[in-house]
Amino acid sequence: MSNIKKAFEKGKAFIPFITCGDPDLDTTEAAVRQMAENGADLIELGIPFSDPTAEGPVIQGANVRALAGGVRTDHIFEMVRKLRRDIGIPMVFMTYANVVFSYGAERFISACRETGIDGLILPDLPYEEKEEFLPACRTYGVDLISMIAPTSEDRISMIAKEAEGFLYIVSSLGVTGTRSEITTDLASIIKVVRQNTSIPCAIGFGISTPEQAKRMADLSDGAIVGSAIIRLLEKYGREAPPHIGAFVREMKEAMR
């Protein structure tokens, strides 16, 4: 069974995102521990990239800071290895196809398996091109997680039918970032998803308050939050982990 399923077994899943290496990997490691201790059900680890096209200014800033600090993919694998000594909750990487290509797809995906990464989200990988990575993901038991955007319309059922791990439902058009309100008709997207797969789906992009998290979790199987967490890193730097822990606890409690 996919380890990712575990994230959704105890009710609605809260899924925080963090960019690795912002401001440094020690801070990332401490923040991940805080997330795990405060109720995160699955953690998305962002591998920084110089041109993160899906990201809004907040997460772009985190990518710039992490890269300026000299973080490399190998360092991130090393950090995951350390975390896995005592943290069992599912973890997935979110990054860009180029990062995987330049590392070597087979080498990257086998390292995911070896360090205990359960899945891979590549926002710039079109559904039609996932065959590029799928065979290696299958070989090493790493779920290639698909995204469904409001523009996916006629492709939703097709993407859902072949989904692995969980489905990432993008709440709004445009890039990541907090939104004052989410206006997409998510209920109808999720209805199509439910008709085509039993795999859980979680909503991300634009969720920043406990009320929004609860609303999104009521519609789906979980809520994904990134920019609001990165803002805490921006504000508190190396002192951010306890603030992140408190934020995760508040979001998780709102969803119970």
Order of alpha helices (4+ residues) and beta strands (2+ residues): beta-alpha-beta-alpha-alpha-beta-alpha-alpha-beta-alpha-beta-beta-alpha-beta-alpha-beta-alpha-beta-alpha-alpha
